[in-house]
Amino acid sequence: MRENRTKFPQKKTQMYQQLQELPKKYKVVALVRMEKVRSSQLLPLRKKFKGEVEILSIKDKVAQKAMAALNLPGFEKLAEKLVGQCVLMFTNMSPIKLNILLGKNKIMLAARGGDKASIDVVIKAGNTGITPGPILTDFKEAGVATKIDQGTIWITKDSTVAKKGDIISTKLATLLSKLDVKPVEAGIILNSALEESLFYKQEELAVDVEKYREAFVQAHQEAMALSIEIGYVTKENANIILGKAAQQARSLAIESGFLTEDTKKETIQRASGQAKALANKLKNYTPQ
């Protein structure tokens, strides 16, 4: 009969202890699924967010047990999302803000077979430093013109081997990796998050910042136009409203023949024009 385990690997024990402590230290716990994320993406994030975000790579079963033991509101929902290889992020910033910042911190990665090119993939002309061999066939299949000079393969001209959005084959991915060409832009998206017992799904964390910015700009313009139209004076529109009122007053003064220092020239010119027009009518008038 199998005995119950009483000792666990030190790494798992340490992880369990961290998962007991960190949720009490921070207001937000965010989950990242690693299916489409590479570990190389985490290193620059750890450096960039040092002091603001603690990033912990976890084992799902250990994390589930730790969260169950915490018995804190909302953690049961987050525990349900812990499937496979995951990363937890602990922070005091809003999970929506964290998701936006993660989206901005994208990096270029080497391609794997089946990846989609994020950019037009161009192999630049020059010395590859690679010795001739079977790889020459890969260059030829990719449509890259080459020559052999001084024992190495040279690319004779810039060659576009894939367009943005194209699926990169395994063979091409291997060639690009040897040439240190990184055509895949990668970012990290939160799968879910918990903020003081409030649970967020992935779609609730996604915010189109540009769309909201445009909406705010349009709302500001419309509010400004309305306030000017109705004469509601604010710090932002005071000069425009006063200028509009001054123009309207000036036009009214000229129309009514009210002389001021600002309107006398236009008023006299208007009166003179009206007098000339009347004189022409009288000149051409023939009594019936």
C-alpha positions in Angstrom: 0.0 0.0 0.0 1.3 3.4 -1.0 2.2 5.7 1.9 1.1 9.3 2.0 3.9 11.6 1.1 5.2 13.7 4.0 8.1 15.4 2.2 8.0 17.5 -0.9 10.8 19.0 -3.2 12.2 22.2 -1.8 11.2 24.1 -4.9 7.5 23.1 -4.6 7.6 23.9 -0.9 9.1 27.4 -1.5 6.5 28.0 -4.2 3.7 27.0 -1.9 5.0 29.4 0.8 5.2 32.3 -1.7 1.6 31.6 -2.9 0.5 31.8 0.8 2.3 35.1 1.3 2.1 37.2 -1.9 -1.7 37.3 -2.2 -1.8 39.0 1.2 0.9 41.5 0.2 -0.7 42.7 -3.0 -4.2 43.8 -4.0 -4.1 42.2 -7.5 -3.3 38.6 -8.6 -3.2 38.2 -12.4 -2.9 34.9 -14.3 -1.0 34.4 -17.6 -1.3 31.1 -19.5 2.0 30.0 -21.1 0.7 28.1 -24.1 1.5 31.0 -26.4 4.1 32.7 -24.3 7.8 31.9 -24.2 9.9 32.1 -21.1 12.3 34.5 -22.9 9.5 37.0 -22.8 9.4 37.1 -19.0 13.0 38.1 -18.4 12.7 41.7 -19.7 9.4 42.1 -17.9 10.9 41.1 -14.6 13.5 43.8 -15.1 11.1 46.5 -16.3 8.5 46.0 -13.6 10.9 45.3 -10.8 9.4 46.7 -7.6 5.9 47.0 -9.1 5.1 43.5 -10.2 6.3 40.2 -8.8 6.2 37.4 -11.4 6.0 33.8 -10.2 6.2 30.7 -12.5 4.0 28.1 -10.9 2.9 24.5 -11.0 -0.9 24.3 -11.4 -1.5 21.6 -8.7 0.7 23.3 -6.1 -1.0 26.7 -6.8 -4.4 25.2 -6.5 -3.7 23.7 -3.1 -2.1 26.9 -1.9 -5.1 29.0 -3.0 -7.5 26.6 -1.5 -5.7 26.9 1.8 -5.8 30.7 1.6 -9.6 30.6 1.7 -9.8 34.2 0.4 -12.9 35.5 -1.6 -12.6 35.0 -5.3 -9.6 32.7 -5.3 -11.7 29.7 -6.1 -12.5 31.2 -9.5 -8.8 32.0 -10.2 -7.8 28.5 -9.1 -10.2 27.1 -11.8 -8.1 28.8 -14.5 -4.8 27.3 -13.3 -4.4 24.6 -16.0 -1.0 23.6 -17.4 2.0 25.9 -17.2 1.1 29.3 -15.8 2.6 32.5 -14.4 1.1 34.6 -11.7 1.7 38.3 -11.4 1.3 40.1 -8.1 0.9 43.9 -8.0 -1.0 46.8 -6.6 -1.7 48.5 -9.9 -5.1 48.0 -11.7 -5.2 44.7 -13.7 -6.5 46.7 -16.7 -3.5 49.0 -16.5 -1.2 46.0 -16.1 -2.7 44.4 -19.2 -2.2 47.6 -21.2 1.4 47.9 -20.1 2.1 44.3 -21.0 0.6 44.9 -24.4 3.0 47.8 -25.0 6.0 45.8 -24.0 6.2 43.5 -27.0 9.5 41.9 -28.2 10.6 40.3 -31.4 11.2 36.6 -31.2 12.7 33.9 -33.5 10.1 32.1 -35.5 8.9 28.5 -35.0 7.3 26.5 -37.7 3.7 27.5 -38.0 4.2 31.0 -36.6 2.7 34.0 -38.4 5.0 36.7 -39.6 4.4 40.0 -37.7 6.3 42.0 -40.3 7.6 41.7 -43.8 10.6 39.4 -43.3 13.7 40.7 -45.1 17.0 38.9 -45.2 19.7 41.6 -45.8 22.5 41.4 -48.2 25.9 40.6 -46.8 28.2 37.9 -45.4 26.2 35.3 -43.4 29.3 33.8 -41.8 27.9 30.4 -42.6 30.1 27.8 -44.4 28.7 26.3 -47.6 26.8 23.0 -47.3 23.2 21.6 -47.5 21.9 25.0 -46.2 22.5 26.4 -49.7 19.3 24.5 -50.7 17.4 26.3 -48.0 18.5 29.6 -49.3 17.5 28.6 -52.8 14.0 27.4 -51.7 13.5 30.6 -49.8 14.3 32.6 -53.0 17.5 34.2 -51.5 20.3 34.8 -54.0 23.7 33.8 -52.7 27.3 33.4 -53.6 30.3 31.8 -52.0 33.2 34.0 -51.2 36.3 33.3 -49.0 34.7 30.2 -47.7 31.4 31.6 -46.5 27.9 32.2 -47.9 27.1 35.7 -49.0 23.6 37.1 -49.7 23.9 39.2 -52.9 20.8 41.3 -52.4 18.1 42.0 -49.9 15.4 39.4 -50.2 11.8 39.4 -48.8 11.2 35.7 -47.8 7.7 36.3 -46.2 5.1 39.0 -46.1 3.4 40.2 -43.0 0.7 37.6 -42.0 2.3 34.7 -43.9 2.7 31.4 -42.1 6.4 30.6 -41.6 7.4 27.0 -42.5 9.6 25.0 -40.2 12.5 25.0 -42.7 12.3 28.8 -43.2 12.1 29.3 -39.4 15.3 27.3 -39.0 17.0 29.4 -41.7 15.9 32.6 -40.1 17.1 31.5 -36.7 20.6 30.8 -38.1 20.6 34.3 -39.6 19.3 35.8 -36.3 16.2 37.2 -38.0 13.3 37.6 -35.5 10.0 38.1 -37.4 7.5 37.3 -34.7 6.2 40.1 -32.4 5.1 38.7 -29.1 3.4 40.2 -26.1 1.7 38.9 -23.0 -2.1 39.0 -22.4 -3.6 38.4 -19.0 -6.0 35.4 -19.0 -7.8 36.5 -15.8 -7.2 38.6 -12.7 -8.4 39.0 -9.2 -8.6 42.5 -7.5 -9.7 42.5 -3.9 -12.2 39.6 -4.5 -13.4 41.2 -7.9 -12.8 38.6 -10.6 -12.0 39.7 -14.2 -12.2 37.5 -17.3 -9.8 37.9 -20.2 -12.3 39.9 -22.3 -13.0 42.3 -19.4 -9.3 43.1 -19.2 -8.9 44.0 -22.8 -9.2 47.8 -23.4 -8.8 49.5 -26.8 -6.9 52.6 -25.5 -6.9 54.3 -28.9 -10.7 53.8 -29.3 -11.3 55.4 -25.9 -8.9 58.3 -26.7 -10.8 59.1 -29.9 -14.1 58.9 -28.0 -12.8 61.4 -25.4 -11.5 63.7 -28.1 -14.8 63.7 -29.9 -16.8 64.2 -26.7 -14.6 67.2 -25.8 -15.0 68.8 -29.2 -18.8 68.3 -29.0 -19.0 69.7 -25.5 -16.9 72.7 -26.5 -19.1 73.4 -29.5 -22.3 73.2 -27.4 -21.0 75.4 -24.6 -19.9 78.0 -27.2 -23.3 77.9 -28.9 -25.3 78.4 -25.7 -22.8 80.9 -24.2 -21.8 78.8 -21.2 -18.5 80.3 -20.2 -15.7 78.1 -18.9 -12.0 78.6 -18.6 -11.4 76.7 -21.9 -14.0 78.6 -24.0 -14.0 82.1 -22.5 -11.8 83.7 -25.2 -13.8 82.0 -28.0 -17.2 83.1 -26.6 -16.0 86.7 -25.9 -14.6 86.8 -29.5 -17.9 85.5 -30.9 -19.9 88.0 -28.8 -17.7 90.9 -29.9 -18.1 90.0 -33.6 -21.8 89.7 -33.2 -22.0 93.0 -31.4 -19.9 94.7 -34.1 -22.1 93.3 -36.9 -25.2 94.5 -35.1 -23.8 97.9 -34.6 -22.9 98.2 -38.3 -26.3 96.9 -39.3 -28.1 99.4 -37.1 -25.9 102.3 -37.9 -24.6 102.7 -34.4 -21.4 104.6 -34.5 -18.4 103.6 -32.3 -14.7 103.9 -32.7 -14.6 100.4 -34.0 -17.6 100.6 -36.3 -17.6 104.1 -37.7 -15.6 103.3 -40.8 -17.8 100.3 -41.9 -21.0 102.2 -40.8 -20.2 105.2 -42.9 -19.1 103.0 -45.9 -22.4 101.1 -45.6 -24.4 104.3 -45.4 -22.6 105.8 -48.3 -23.2 102.6 -50.4 -26.9 102.7 -49.5 -27.1 106.4 -50.4 -25.4 105.8 -53.8 -27.8 102.9 -54.5 -30.8 105.1 -53.7 -29.4 108.0 -55.8 -29.1 105.7 -58.8 -32.7 104.5 -58.4 -34.0 108.1 -58.2 -31.9 109.0 -61.2 -33.4 106.3 -63.3 -36.9 106.8 -61.9 -39.5 107.7 -64.4 -42.9 109.0 -63.1 -45.9 107.1 -64.3 
